[in-house]
Amino acid sequence: MANVLILGANGKIAQLAEQQLLSETKHHLTLFLRNASRLKVTDPSRETVIEGDATNQQALIKALDGIDIVYANLSGKNIEDQAKAVVGAIDRTNIQRLIWISTLGIYDEVPGKFGQWNHQQLDGGYLQTYAEAAKVIEGSDLDYTIIRPAWLSNKDIVSYETTQKGEPFKGTEVSRKSIADFVVKLINDPSQEIDHSVGVNQPNTDGDRPSWY
C-alpha cells in the first residue's frame, strides 16, 4: 500500500485514476485541489481532501506529509510556476517519485501534417509553457515520469501504446481512461519509466488530426 498525493484532483483523468485506484488497490489517496467543494469523496476511509493552490509551496509541503508518490494532473497558463512549486516542495521532503501530466508537441516531436495541425491548435504560448514546465521536472533530481498524451477523448476504452522522448510521436488521439490506466500502472510499480518522458496514444489512430475533427 502506498500513500498517493493527487495534485489537480478535480481533473477528468485524475478522477478516473482515483476510481481505478480505489477499486483495484489499497492505496490511500490525498486529493489536492483549489476548490474542495467541487469534489465528491468516494471512500472517506481511504481519501483525504486538501484545498490549496499548486503554486503555494508551503501548502504543498504540508500536503506531502506521509506521502510516497506524487501524481500531478495540473494545467493552466501558470503550469511552469506550478512545476517549480511542486519540485521545490518535494525537494524539502524524502519523496522521490513524481508522475507529471504534460502534452504532446513539447519537443516538436509530432511529425507530418498532424504535427503542423497540433502546433496550430496549441499556438499562443501553450506549448512553450508546457515545455518550460517539463524542463523544470527534467532538471530536478526526482524520479520523474512525464506523460505526453495525444488528443484526449472520453471514449470508454483502454487501448494505448507509448513512445519515448527522441522518438516521433505516434497516433493522434487517446482516451482519458487509457491515460488514467497508465498512471495507475506507474503508481502500482513506481520503478517503471523512471526519468522518462513518455508519449501515449491509441494504436492505429494515425492521421492529419483526431477522428472527431
N, C-alpha and C positions, 0 to 999 in steps of 0.2 A: 504494500500500500504506500502511496506517495501523497504528499500534500502539494496540490497544484494551485498556483495563482493564475487566474484568467483575467488579463487586462483587456478592457473593452468588452466586458461580458454580455452586453446587450446586442452585440453584432450577430448577424444571422448565422455565420459559420460558428462563432463561439457558442451560440445556443444549441446548435446541432451537436457540436463536440461535447458540450455539457451533458446532454441527454444520453449520448452514447457512452460517455464515461460513467454515468450513474447506472446504466443498465448492464454494462459489461465488466465493470471494475469495482474495486472497493476504495478507490482514491477519495480523499477529501478535497473539496473544491472551495477555494476562496474566490468570490466573484467581485471584481473591482470595476466600477463604472461611475460615470459622472452623476447620474440620477438614479438612485437605488429604487425609487418608486416605479420605475419602468419595467422592473424585472420581477417575475414571479418565481419564488423559490419552490423547487420540486420536492426536495428532500432536506428539511431543516436539520436533520441529524448529521448530514454529510456536506452541507453547504453553509458557508458564511458569506454574507454580503457586506462589502465595504464601499461607501460612497467617497469618491475622490477624483482628482484630476491627475492624469498621467504625466503632466508636466511638473507636478509638485513632487520633488524628490523626497521631501520629508514624509509625505503621505505614503509614497511608495515604500520607503524604508520600513515604516510601521506595518504596512500590509505584508511585507516579506518575512515577518517573524514566523519561524517554524516551517517555512516553505522549502520544498525540494526542487520544484520545476516551475519555471515561468513560461506561460504561453501568452504572447502579446497579439491581440487581434485589434490593433489600433488603426486609426485612419485620420485624415484631415490635412489641412494646409500646414499645420504645425507638427507634422509627423517627425521631422528631424529633431525638433525640440523634445518631443516625447521619447525618441530614441536615446537622446543624450541623458534625459532624466532617468530612464529605465536602466541604462548601463551604469550611470553614476550611482544609482540606488543599490543595484545588485553588487557593485564593487565594494559596498560598505558591509556586505554580508559574506557568508561562506558558500552561497549558492553559485553554481557554475552553469546550469543548464537553462538555455533560453531558446524558445521557438518563436520566430518572428514572421508574421504575415506581411508580405510586400506585394509587388505586382509584376506582371510581365513587362519586358521592354526596358528595364532599368540599366541594362548593359548594352542596349542596342542589339539584342540577341535574337530578335524576331525577324525571320527572313521574308523576302519576297513582298508580294502585294499586301499580304496580311500585315506584315511589319510596317509598311507605309501607312496603311489604314489605321493600325493601332496607334502609331505615333501621332497621326492627325487627330484622332479621337481624344487622346490623352495630352494634347498640347496645352499650353498655357501654364507651364511650370509644374504640372502634376508629376510627370516622370522624373524631373530633376529633383524635386523634393523627396520623392521616394528613393531615388538613387543616393542622395546625400544621407538619408536615414540608414540605408543599407551599409554605406561606408562607415558610419558610426558603429554599427553592430560588428562589421568585419574587422574594424580596427581595435576592438576590445579583446580582452584575454578570456572571454567567456566561451563555453562550449555551446556555440550557437548553431541553429539551423534557420536559414532564411527560406521561406516558401514563396514562390512566384507563380500564382495561379494564372491560368488562361482566363478568358472572359467567363464570368460566373453565370450559371443558370440555376434555377430551382428544381431541375429535373430530379425525380425520385430514383436515382441511380447511383451506384458506387462503381465507377469504372475509370481508372486513371493509369497513366504511365508518367515517368519522370525523365528529366534531362538535368545535366549539371552545368554550372557556370562554365562558360567557354564553349559549350555546345549550342548549336542552333536550337531555338525553341520549336517544339512540335505542336501541331494541332492549333485550334482556335478557341476552344471552349472546354469547360469542365464544370461539373455540378458542385454546389456548395457542400453537398453531402459527401462528395469524394474528398474534398479538402479537409473536412472535419474528420473523416476516417483516417487520412494520412496523419493529421495532428495526433489523434488518439494512438496510432501505432508508435509515433515518436515518444509520446508520454509513457506508453507501456514498455518501450525499450529505448531508453534515453541514449544508449550507445550508438544508435543509428544516425547516420548523416551528420556527424559532428563536423563543425566548421565547413559545412557545405551550403551552397545556395542552389536550391532545387526548383526547377520549373516543373509544373504539374498540369497535365492536360488529359482530356479524354481521347483515347485512341481513335483513329480514323475520322478525325474532325478537321483535317487539313482543308484549306480553302482561302478565299480572299477576305473572309470575315466570318463571324459566328453565324450559325444557321438561322437564327431568328432575325437577322438584319436583312 
